[in-house]
Amino acid sequence: MNKEKYTRFKDISVSERILNTVFLLTIGLGYLMALANMYYTHQGLDGKAGLSIEDIIISYHGGSNQTRLGTAVSGIMKSNLRYASDKDVILQWIHHGANEPEYNEKIAPILNRDCVLCHTPTINPSLPDLTHYSSVSEVAYAGGATIPTLVRVSHIHLFGIAFILFFIGKIFLLCNMNVHLKRVAVVIPFAAMLLDVLSWFITKSTPSFAYVVVYSGALMGFSMGLQILLSVYQMWFYSRKTTEI
Ligand code: HEC
């Protein structure tokens, strides 16, 4: 293959290097801000300070202990349950998505027996109404991202990040390195981003996928960071030292 026909960093003007560099550094700073933003949006959801895998699970999948009903039967309302084991029945139901058939079968009998004597609008209008499914499901909503939210965030992510990765990749291609490695290296951040976005949707139903969200997100950041650093390095230091392409 004729190497000469491809442009490398040593072939581009200083003005172009300056433009590339300010672009890459700005994107790098933007990425750090995105990380900080992610930290502030997700941290502490599990009740503990700092970002943990549990926070990611709650963000996308929701958590049964985050619901008003789940918290109540685990805490202040626990003593109203005639059988302590009913607490787990209620938590399981919330965990499975608080559906109506299971409500009618298992949950309504418990609530009617132990709770509605106080939780009836005619008796205590200020308390959550536990007499029928629609109002019980309100306090049993486990949170987690809704599909419309995920779709909205995904399309912004895919459009925005594809642009960013494309321009970073275009600059990175001017690096002097093993061509096979380079071909793989430009695909990795795109693949990681697609996997990340896909795993948000899967985490909604399968909480253990939160690990894939974290690892693919980290892989995207890492590979993008490496492209930026290597490009800036070669642009200013490496390409001038070598006479080869
Ligand atoms: C003796 C009356 C009484 C019974 C029985 C009772 N509750 Fe309550 N419940 C209350 C009162 C009073 C509050 C308000 C407590 C507060 O806000 O401090 C409350 C609050 C709640 C809340 C709202 C907590 C929040 O997030 O603000 C839930 C949910 C709840 N109860 C569920 C239940 C369940 C489930 C049962 C049956 C196992 C039950 N309660 C039985 C009196 C009762």
Residues whose N, C-alpha, C, O or C-beta is under 5 A from the ligand:
A	BS01	HEC	R68 L69 A72 M77 N80 L81 D114 C115 C118 P128 V139
